[in-house]
Amino acid sequence: MSTIDPVIPSERGPGTSLYEGVKRMIDARIVSGEWPPRFRIPSENELVAQLGVSRMTINRALRELAAEGKLVRVQGLGTFVAQGKGQSSIFEVRNIADEIAERGHDHLARIISIDSGKASPEIAESLSISIGDPVYHSVIVHLEDDIPVQLEDRYVNAAVAPAYIDQDFTTITPNRFLTDVAPWTEAEQEIEAVLPAAWEARLLSIGRADPCLLMRRKTWRADQVVTAVRILIPGGRYKLQGRQIAR
């Protein structure tokens, strides 16, 4: 395990608080390459022992570095140097597995649940079907190099994609399957900043206070709604970008 020198007040510079000094020391090791991407840094307890500062100071420094996208904190596993935030276009409906592969990383899908049922009034309205019509519901966590980057909570119109329930979504993503069987002709997306619910934070291995981006997406095939999905993205692990040309 890598160690770092104790924090010496004179090295922090005048007017620099203790936690800022810790941040600078950690950041310097990341920038220098001493702690490369995906490197597991010392735990909070180890940093407390090595630096001789309080756990509160260490925790604040790590939280701020994670919020800046320099570290990734995974509950139960530790804190890692970020590979760099993945990027996704706001204006595209892309397959998460393709995005991850393009970055040279490994995609893994963790299936939380997949089942069939009857549309509730809320789901029926979202999918533009009748109350009680058959629907499929899946909850999947997408991981990039074993780190959760997206929580996908999806409802599918069973009449449009009847084979959805039979798919192995560890080998093909819902996006890829639906694009193949019911290519979308229209898409609608909304994005907002949110805090995760308790169950969402648990599945993404983040804290309840960690900010996230919530994308609500709906796609149509001609005049039929194919799917309505909520995609929750930890803010420190991903970013969205977009560019339009004026016409």
C-alpha positions in Angstrom: 0.0 0.0 0.0 1.3 3.4 -1.0 2.0 5.9 1.8 2.2 9.6 1.8 4.2 12.0 3.9 2.5 13.6 7.0 0.8 17.0 6.4 3.2 19.7 7.5 1.4 23.1 8.0 4.2 25.1 6.3 3.8 22.9 3.2 0.2 23.9 2.8 0.9 27.5 2.2 -0.5 30.5 4.0 -4.3 30.7 4.3 -4.7 27.1 3.3 -6.9 25.0 5.5 -5.9 21.5 6.7 -8.4 19.6 4.4 -7.2 21.7 1.4 -3.7 20.7 2.1 -4.7 17.0 2.1 -6.6 17.6 -1.2 -3.5 19.1 -2.7 -1.2 16.3 -1.6 -3.6 13.6 -3.0 -4.2 15.6 -6.2 -0.4 15.9 -6.7 0.0 12.2 -6.6 -2.7 11.7 -9.1 -1.3 14.4 -11.5 2.2 13.0 -11.2 1.0 9.5 -12.1 2.2 8.1 -8.8 -1.4 7.1 -8.2 -2.6 6.1 -11.7 -6.2 5.7 -12.9 -8.1 2.9 -11.1 -5.5 2.8 -8.3 -7.1 2.1 -4.9 -5.9 4.8 -2.6 -5.3 4.3 1.2 -8.5 4.0 3.2 -9.7 6.9 5.4 -8.3 5.1 8.5 -5.0 4.6 6.8 -4.8 8.3 5.7 -5.7 9.4 9.2 -2.8 7.3 10.6 -0.3 8.4 7.8 -1.2 12.1 7.9 -1.9 12.6 11.6 -5.2 14.5 10.9 -8.8 13.9 11.8 -11.1 11.5 9.9 -13.4 14.5 9.3 -10.6 16.3 7.5 -9.8 13.2 5.4 -13.5 12.6 4.6 -14.0 16.2 3.4 -11.0 16.1 1.2 -12.0 12.8 -0.4 -15.6 13.9 -0.9 -14.6 17.1 -2.6 -12.1 15.3 -4.9 -14.8 12.8 -5.7 -17.2 15.6 -6.5 -14.6 17.1 -8.8 -14.4 13.8 -10.7 -10.8 13.0 -9.6 -11.7 10.1 -7.3 -14.4 7.4 -7.3 -15.8 6.2 -4.0 -17.4 2.8 -4.1 -19.0 1.7 -0.8 -17.7 -1.6 0.4 -14.7 -1.5 -2.0 -12.8 1.7 -1.3 -11.7 4.9 -3.1 -10.1 4.8 -6.5 -8.4 7.3 -8.8 -10.9 8.1 -11.5 -10.3 6.9 -15.0 -12.0 10.0 -16.3 -15.7 10.6 -16.5 -17.5 8.8 -19.2 -19.3 11.0 -21.7 -22.6 10.6 -23.4 -24.4 12.9 -25.8 -27.5 14.6 -24.5 -29.0 14.4 -28.0 -28.4 10.7 -28.8 -30.0 7.5 -27.7 -26.8 5.4 -27.3 -26.1 2.0 -26.0 -24.1 2.2 -22.8 -22.1 -0.9 -23.6 -20.9 0.7 -26.9 -19.9 3.9 -25.1 -17.9 1.9 -22.5 -16.2 -0.2 -25.2 -15.2 2.9 -27.1 -13.3 4.1 -24.1 -11.5 0.8 -24.0 -13.2 -0.4 -20.8 -15.3 -3.4 -19.8 -19.0 -3.3 -19.5 -20.9 -5.5 -17.1 -24.7 -5.6 -16.5 -26.0 -6.6 -13.0 -29.6 -7.7 -13.3 -31.5 -6.6 -10.3 -35.0 -7.7 -11.5 -37.0 -8.4 -14.6 -40.6 -9.4 -14.6 -44.0 -9.0 -16.3 -47.1 -7.4 -15.0 -50.1 -5.3 -15.8 -49.8 -1.5 -16.4 -50.8 0.6 -13.4 -52.6 3.9 -14.2 -49.2 5.8 -14.1 -47.4 3.3 -16.3 -50.3 3.1 -18.7 -50.2 6.8 -19.2 -46.5 6.8 -19.7 -46.6 4.1 -22.3 -49.9 5.4 -23.9 -51.6 2.0 -23.3 -54.7 0.9 -21.4 -54.6 0.2 -17.7 -54.0 -3.5 -17.2 -52.3 -4.0 -20.5 -49.2 -6.3 -20.3 -45.9 -4.6 -19.6 -42.4 -5.7 -18.7 -40.3 -4.1 -16.0 -36.5 -4.4 -15.6 -34.0 -2.9 -13.2 -30.3 -3.1 -14.3 -27.1 -1.6 -13.0 -24.5 -1.0 -15.6 -20.8 -1.1 -14.5 -17.7 0.2 -16.1 -14.6 -1.7 -15.0 -16.6 -3.0 -12.0 -17.7 0.5 -11.0 -21.5 1.2 -11.2 -22.1 4.1 -13.6 -25.8 3.8 -14.4 -29.0 2.5 -12.8 -31.6 1.7 -15.5 -35.2 1.4 -14.4 -37.2 0.5 -17.5 -40.8 -0.3 -18.5 -41.5 -1.8 -21.9 -44.7 -2.1 -23.9 -45.1 -5.9 -24.2 -47.2 -5.7 -27.3 -44.3 -4.0 -29.2 -41.5 -6.2 -27.9 -43.0 -9.5 -26.7 -39.6 -11.3 -26.4 -38.2 -8.7 -24.0 -38.8 -10.9 -21.0 -36.8 -13.8 -22.5 -33.6 -12.0 -23.1 -30.3 -12.4 -21.2 -29.4 -8.8 -20.5 -25.9 -9.8 -19.3 -25.0 -10.4 -23.0 -27.2 -7.8 -24.7 -28.4 -4.5 -23.3 -32.1 -3.5 -23.4 -31.1 -0.6 -25.6 -29.5 -2.9 -28.2 -32.4 -5.4 -28.1 -35.1 -2.8 -28.5 -33.2 -1.0 -31.2 -33.0 -4.3 -33.1 -36.7 -5.4 -32.7 -38.4 -2.0 -32.7 -36.1 0.7 -34.0 -37.2 4.0 -32.6 -38.6 6.8 -34.8 -38.9 9.4 -32.1 -37.4 10.0 -28.7 -38.1 12.3 -25.8 -35.6 13.0 -23.0 -35.7 15.0 -19.8 -32.7 15.6 -17.5 -32.6 16.9 -13.9 -30.3 16.9 -10.9 -31.5 14.8 -8.1 -30.4 13.0 -4.9 -30.8 9.2 -5.0 -33.4 7.3 -3.1 -32.0 4.8 -0.5 -32.4 1.8 -2.7 -30.8 3.6 -5.7 -27.8 4.7 -3.6 -27.4 1.2 -2.4 -27.3 -0.3 -5.9 -24.9 2.4 -7.2 -22.7 2.1 -4.1 -23.0 5.8 -3.4 -24.2 7.9 -0.5 -27.7 9.4 -0.1 -26.1 12.9 -0.4 -24.2 12.2 -3.6 -25.7 14.3 -6.5 -27.0 12.4 -9.5 -28.3 13.2 -13.0 -31.7 11.6 -13.7 -32.6 11.1 -17.4 -36.1 10.2 -18.3 -36.3 8.8 -21.8 -39.3 7.7 -23.9 -39.1 6.2 -27.4 -41.7 5.6 -30.1 -42.0 3.2 -33.0 -44.3 5.1 -35.4 -47.3 5.9 -33.2 -46.6 3.3 -30.4 -44.5 4.0 -27.3 -41.9 1.3 -27.1 -40.3 2.0 -23.7 -40.1 4.5 -20.9 -36.9 4.4 -18.8 -35.3 6.2 -15.9 -31.6 6.3 -16.0 -29.8 7.5 -12.8 -26.2 8.6 -13.2 -23.9 9.3 -10.3 -22.6 12.9 -11.0 -19.0 12.1 -10.0 -18.7 9.2 -12.5 -20.3 10.4 -15.7 -21.1 13.5 -17.7 -23.4 14.5 -20.5 -22.4 16.7 -23.4 -24.1 18.2 -26.4 -23.5 20.4 -29.4 -25.9 21.7 -31.9 -25.3 23.6 -35.1 -27.7 26.5 -35.8 -29.7 26.1 -39.0 
